[in-house]
């Protein structure tokens, strides 16, 4: 009966997607913040060091890291005080400086952009001294005002994994909002993947360990598109609508790919199809996909994979800490 219901759902959604392509394509979706960060013009005009400061838009995280490595402590602190919006979001800058620049937004904030719906990355644990680093990439309807949920997941994962692991709640891309074309297409995921790749490059440039990515729902689409360009050691997807890849090989990554979906997760009833750019493709928990499937029998809902006491949180912690 369950298979029959999924077959009917697949047929219905396929008809819906094909029949509504024109309307959805013309619908207005979310837009990432446009232009450079506030304060960029003043940053680029600052000649107090006797040399040009790295362009936040074009400089690579490696170039940013090298720039800060050549400064004195006093020079670094002056840049934090004079240009907090730039330093606080500059991938490759030292963690301690980014924390200081973002201090008004909260403790251990690694990135903060209040424009539009807002973007933020919060850290649970001691990132500067961590042996293992994880990044949680959330799904739809997460922004500055709702990022507390992802931060709670990060805190629970970090506590379960232990003191040598730091976990970053990365609400660092514009997520789909509500039900609409953005949820069924890869447009926002493509932009998010570019941001995630740069963010993880920044962690590497700052001397931190290669991260494990924990990707929830639409966040797994982001991680699938970012997979070829990140140095993640593990990519874990949960409640995934698909990764825009037919199988693990198509992800073109050396990372170990893991997947979990609960039978009590509503997304288990969503067909894994991709038609005319709508839908996100194969189910990462299917045998043909090739991911290592994690048990999620005790996960009661779509947003409960990080709940304390679940088998998924236990498994996630073991992956985060390098024990699985």
C-alpha positions in Angstrom: 0.0 0.0 0.0 2.8 2.4 0.9 4.5 1.8 -2.5 1.2 2.3 -4.2 0.7 5.7 -2.5 4.2 6.8 -3.5 3.5 5.8 -7.1 0.3 7.9 -7.1 2.1 10.8 -5.5 4.9 10.6 -8.1 2.4 10.6 -10.9 0.5 13.5 -9.5 3.6 15.6 -8.8 5.0 14.8 -12.2 1.8 16.1 -13.8 1.9 19.2 -11.6 5.5 20.0 -12.4 5.2 19.6 -16.1 1.9 21.4 -16.2 3.0 24.4 -14.1 6.5 24.9 -15.4 5.6 28.2 -17.2 3.9 29.7 -14.1 6.6 28.6 -11.7 9.4 29.8 -13.9 7.8 33.3 -14.0 7.2 33.4 -10.2 9.3 35.7 -8.2 11.6 34.0 -5.8 14.1 34.9 -3.1 17.1 36.9 -4.0 20.5 36.8 -2.2 21.8 40.1 -0.8 23.1 42.2 -3.7 26.4 43.9 -4.0 29.3 44.0 -1.6 28.9 44.1 2.1 28.3 47.4 3.8 31.6 49.0 4.6 33.5 47.5 1.7 34.1 50.9 0.1 35.6 52.3 3.3 37.7 49.1 3.6 39.1 49.4 0.1 39.8 53.1 0.6 41.8 52.5 3.8 45.5 53.2 3.2 46.5 53.3 6.9 48.7 50.2 6.5 50.6 51.7 3.5 49.3 49.0 1.2 46.0 47.9 -0.3 43.6 45.7 1.7 42.4 42.5 0.1 39.2 43.0 -1.9 36.4 41.1 -0.1 34.8 40.2 -3.4 37.7 38.9 -5.4 40.5 37.9 -2.9 40.6 34.1 -2.2 40.5 32.9 1.4 44.2 31.9 1.1 45.1 35.4 0.0 43.1 36.8 3.0 44.8 34.4 5.4 48.3 35.4 4.1 47.4 39.1 4.4 46.4 38.8 8.1 49.4 36.7 8.8 51.6 39.6 7.8 50.1 42.0 10.2 50.9 42.9 13.8 48.3 42.3 16.5 47.8 46.1 16.8 47.1 46.3 13.0 44.7 43.4 13.1 42.8 44.9 16.0 42.6 48.3 14.3 41.0 46.7 11.2 38.4 45.0 13.5 37.5 48.3 15.1 37.4 50.3 11.9 35.8 47.7 9.6 33.8 45.1 11.6 31.3 44.3 8.9 34.1 43.3 6.5 36.4 41.5 8.9 33.5 39.6 10.4 32.6 38.1 7.1 36.0 37.7 5.5 36.6 34.0 4.8 40.2 33.2 5.6 40.5 35.8 8.4 41.5 34.4 11.8 38.6 33.0 13.9 39.4 35.2 16.8 39.2 38.4 14.7 35.9 37.3 13.2 34.5 36.7 16.6 35.6 40.1 17.8 34.1 41.8 14.7 30.8 40.1 15.1 30.6 40.4 18.9 27.6 42.8 18.9 25.6 40.0 17.1 26.5 37.4 19.8 29.1 35.0 21.2 31.2 33.0 18.7 29.5 34.4 15.6 31.7 33.6 12.6 29.7 35.5 10.0 26.9 38.0 10.2 25.0 39.9 7.4 21.7 41.6 8.5 20.6 42.6 5.0 17.3 41.2 3.8 16.3 38.0 5.7 19.8 37.9 7.1 22.7 35.4 7.3 24.6 34.1 10.3 27.1 31.4 11.3 27.4 30.5 15.0 29.9 28.1 16.6 29.4 25.6 19.3 32.6 24.5 21.0 36.2 25.6 20.8 36.7 26.1 17.0 40.3 27.5 17.3 41.6 24.4 19.1 39.2 21.7 17.7 40.6 18.5 16.4 37.3 17.9 14.4 35.0 20.5 12.8 31.5 20.0 11.5 29.2 22.4 9.6 25.4 22.1 9.7 23.8 23.3 6.4 20.1 23.8 7.1 17.1 23.6 4.7 14.2 25.9 3.9 12.8 28.7 6.0 16.0 29.3 7.9 17.4 32.9 8.1 18.6 35.3 10.8 15.3 35.2 12.7 14.9 31.4 12.7 18.6 30.4 12.9 18.2 29.5 16.6 16.9 26.0 15.6 20.1 25.3 13.6 22.2 26.6 16.5 20.4 24.2 18.9 21.2 21.3 16.6 24.9 22.4 16.6 25.0 22.6 20.4 23.4 19.2 20.7 25.8 17.6 18.2 28.8 19.3 19.8 27.8 18.1 23.2 27.3 14.5 22.0 30.6 14.5 20.0 32.8 15.9 22.8 35.2 18.7 23.6 37.6 18.1 20.7 34.8 18.8 18.2 33.4 22.2 17.2 30.2 22.5 15.2 29.2 25.5 13.1 25.5 26.3 12.5 25.9 27.8 9.0 22.8 29.8 8.1 25.0 31.3 5.4 22.8 31.2 2.3 19.4 32.4 1.3 17.1 29.4 1.8 13.7 28.8 0.1 10.8 30.4 2.0 7.5 28.6 2.1 6.2 26.5 -0.7 7.1 27.7 -4.2 9.5 27.4 -7.1 12.6 28.0 -5.0 11.9 24.9 -3.1 11.7 22.7 -6.2 14.6 24.2 -8.2 18.3 24.4 -7.7 18.6 28.2 -8.1 19.2 29.1 -4.5 21.1 25.9 -3.9 23.6 26.9 -6.6 24.2 30.2 -5.0 24.4 28.5 -1.6 26.9 25.9 -2.9 29.2 28.7 -4.0 29.0 30.4 -0.6 29.5 27.1 1.2 32.6 26.3 -0.9 34.1 29.6 -0.1 33.2 29.3 3.6 34.9 25.9 3.9 37.9 27.2 1.9 38.1 29.9 4.6 38.2 27.3 7.4 41.1 25.6 5.6 42.9 28.8 5.0 42.5 29.6 8.7 44.3 26.4 9.6 41.3 24.4 10.7 40.7 20.7 10.0 38.7 19.5 7.0 35.1 19.6 8.0 32.2 17.1 8.0 29.1 18.5 6.4 25.7 17.7 7.9 23.0 18.7 5.4 19.3 18.8 6.2 16.5 18.8 3.7 17.1 21.5 1.0 20.6 21.9 2.5 21.4 18.5 1.1 20.8 20.0 -2.4 23.4 22.7 -1.5 25.9 20.1 -0.3 25.3 18.0 -3.4 26.2 20.9 -5.7 29.1 21.9 -3.5 30.5 18.4 -3.1 33.1 18.5 -6.0 34.6 21.7 -4.7 34.8 21.2 -0.9 37.5 19.4 1.1 34.9 17.8 3.4 35.8 14.4 4.7 32.2 13.4 5.3 28.9 14.6 3.8 25.9 13.5 5.8 22.4 14.2 4.4 19.1 13.7 6.2 15.5 14.2 5.2 16.9 14.8 1.7 14.8 15.7 -1.4 17.8 14.7 -3.5 21.3 16.0 -4.2 21.0 16.7 -7.9 23.1 13.7 -8.7 22.2 10.2 -9.8 24.6 8.5 -7.4 27.6 9.0 -5.2 30.0 8.8 -8.2 28.2 11.7 -9.8 28.9 13.9 -6.8 32.6 13.8 -7.8 33.9 13.9 -4.2 36.3 12.0 -2.1 34.1 12.5 0.9 32.3 9.6 2.6 28.6 10.1 1.8 26.1 9.1 4.4 22.3 9.4 4.3 19.3 9.0 6.6 15.5 9.4 6.2 12.9 8.4 8.7 9.7 6.7 7.6 8.0 9.3 9.8 9.5 12.2 7.8 7.1 13.8 5.4 9.8 14.0 2.8 9.8 10.2 2.5 6.5 10.7 0.6 7.9 13.2 -1.9 8.9 11.6 -5.2 12.6 11.8 -6.1 12.3 13.1 -9.6 13.9 15.9 -11.7 11.8 17.1 -14.6 12.7 20.3 -16.6 14.8 21.5 -13.7 12.1 20.9 -11.1 12.8 18.3 -8.3 16.2 17.2 -7.0 16.7 13.7 -8.4 17.6 10.4 -6.8 16.9 9.4 -3.2 20.3 9.4 -1.4 19.0 6.5 0.8 18.2 4.3 -2.1 20.5 1.3 -2.6 21.5 2.4 -6.1 22.7 5.8 -4.9 25.7 4.2 -3.1 25.7 6.3 0.2 26.1 4.6 3.5 22.6 4.5 4.9 22.1 5.3 8.6 19.2 4.0 10.6 16.5 6.6 11.5 13.8 4.4 12.8 13.4 6.4 16.0 13.3 9.8 14.4 9.8 11.1 14.8 9.7 14.0 12.3 11.5 15.9 9.6 13.2 18.3 12.0 14.1 15.7 14.6 17.4 14.1 13.3 19.5 16.0 15.8 17.2 15.4 18.8 19.0 14.0 21.9 18.5 10.3 22.3 18.0 9.5 18.7 20.1 7.0 16.9 20.9 9.6 14.2 22.4 12.0 16.7 24.5 9.2 18.1 25.7 8.3 14.6 26.3 11.9 13.6 28.4 12.5 16.7 30.5 9.4 15.9 31.1 10.7 12.4 31.8 14.2 13.6 34.4 12.9 16.1 36.0 10.6 13.5 34.9 7.4 15.2 32.6 6.1 12.4 
